[in-house]
Amino acid sequence: MQVKLSESEDITLEQLSLANAIAKRTKQRAMALRLSHQGWSVTQIGDYLKCTPQTVRKTIHRWETQGLMGLWDNPRSGRKRSWDEEDWQYLEKCLNEECGYTSKQLAEKLEPERQVKLGAEQIRRILKKKLALEENKKATPFKPESQRSGSQKARFGNAEEVGRNGFNHLNVFRRVRMLSSKSVGL
């Protein structure tokens, strides 16, 4: 069982196997295909990648039937989330209030007012994830200061001004983290 790759496919698979933002299993599959293309046997590839020969054969079969898309895992089923976007907006409103809430207090407030039952730890995870996603959306690629435009220098250079001009998620996250650690007793 051996894979024959075109030059462009080989380059694509090489880039996939070296990329940072790609899942480990996808990288491993790309590497297995490249090694097969170079003449390695299924057993040798399995030994090198510390997986079974059956896994290597499945990877090759997925490549032959699905192509590049066969390298990624299919979405897995899981429990449906018990909160929605309106609940996040409600939490955001609570966090903007003058008095600070712990994650335990937010959980206690959500249940009667929004009919959403979440634990304090789950609220912390949701806040972390949501804030990280919003920060990633706002993030711009890093450039050395010498290559930045005036507006970029203002965004990167003065964090206090950014906080005064809008909802500063980082400060809110710090506040929630500080308050929630007090409620847990850390």
N, C-alpha and C positions, 0 to 999 in steps of 0.2 A: 504494500500500500504506500504509494508515494504521490506527492502533490507536485504538479508542474505549475509554476507561477510565471506570469509575464513580468517584465522589468518594472512596470508601474505598480503591479500588485505587490511585488517584493518590497519596493520602496515604501508603499503605504503600510504594509505590515511591519516594516522596520520602524517607521515613525510611531505606529501604535504601540509597539513593544517598548519604546523608550519614553513615551509621553507620561507626564506626571499625573494628569487628571483622569487617567483611564484605570478602570478596576483591575486588580491583580489577575483575576481569572481571564479577563479579556487579553491582557498582555501575555499571559502564559499560552493562550491559544494561538496568538499571533506568532509567538516564538516557536511553538510546535510546528506550525505550518512552514515557517522559514527553514527550520532544521530538516523537515521532511523534503523540502525542495532541494536542499543541499546534499541529499542522499543518505541521511541518517535513517536507521531502521526504527520501527515503532517502539521496540524494546529499548533501544539506546535513548530515544527521545524521552520515554517514560522514566528511565533511570536518571537522566540529566535533570529533568524538571520535577523529579520526585512525585510522580503520579503513576497510575497504572497504564499499561498498554491499551486497555479498553478505553480509558479517557482520551488517549491520543487518537485512537480510531474514531471515537465519537466526534472529536474536533475536526478530523479530516472529512468525515461524512457530512457534518454540518456545513463545512466550507463548500463541499461539492453541491449540496442541495440549496443552501441559502446564501452562499457567497459571503461578503463582508458582514452582512447583518447577522449571520450565524455565530459570530464571535461573541456577541453580547448575550447576557442572560435575559430571559423573558421576565416580564414583571411578575412578582409573586403576589399571591393573594394574602390578605391580612385582615385584621380587624378594621372595620370602618371607623373613621375618626368620629368622636362624639361632639366635636365643636366645629363651628364654621366661621366664615369671615366676619359675620356680625358680632360673634362672641369676641373675636380678636379686637374689633373696633371698640367694643365695650371695655375690654381690658385696657386698651390704649387710653380711653377716656379716664378710666380710674387712675391710671399711672400719671396722667397729666394733672390730677388734682393736687392741691397743696399738701394734704396729709399723705404720708406714704403708706402703702399696703404691703404686707408680707405676702408671700405666695400662699400661705395657709389662709390668710384673711381673704385673698382674692378667690380662693376655692370656695370658702364659705359664702362669699357674696354672689358668686356665679350660680350656685345651686338654686336658691329661691328666686332670684331675679331673672335668670336666663334658662332655668331648667337644664343646666349642664352640670353633670357630676364629674369633677376632675380632682385628683389629689394635688397636694402642694408640689410634689416632685414633678408631676406631669406638667403643671403650669410653668414651672421653671424651664423644663425642656422645650415647651412650646415657645416661650418667650425667647430663649436662646436661639432656637431655630429660625423663628420669624425675624428676629432682629438681624441675625447673620445673613439671611436671604436679602433683606432690604439693604443692608450695608453693601453686599456684593453687587446689587443692582446699581447702587450709587457710585461704586468704586470705578475709578478710571485707571488705565494701565500706568504703572509707575514710570516716570521719566526723571532723569537727573535734573537738578534744579536749573542748570544752564539751558536745558531744552524746553522748559515749561513756559507757557504763555502767561500773561498777567493774571488771567482769571484762575488758571491752575495754581499759580503761586498763592493766590488768595485762599483757594480751597485747601491746599495742603499746608499752608503756612500758619493760618490763624484759626485754630479749632474753637476758641472761645467765640469768635464772631459767627462761626457756623452754628453754634449752639444758640446764640441770641437770635439768629435769623429764622430759625425753624425748630421743629421737633427734633431734638438731639437724642436719637435712639441710644447712642453709646452711654450718655449720662443716665438715661432711664434704666438701661440694662445694669449699670453699676449700682444704681439705687436699689433696684429689685434684688440684685444679687446680695447686696449688703444687708438689706432687710430680711431676706429669706434666710440668710445664714444666721441672723440673730434669732429667728423663730425656731431654728433647728438646734441652736445652742452651740454653734461652731465658734 
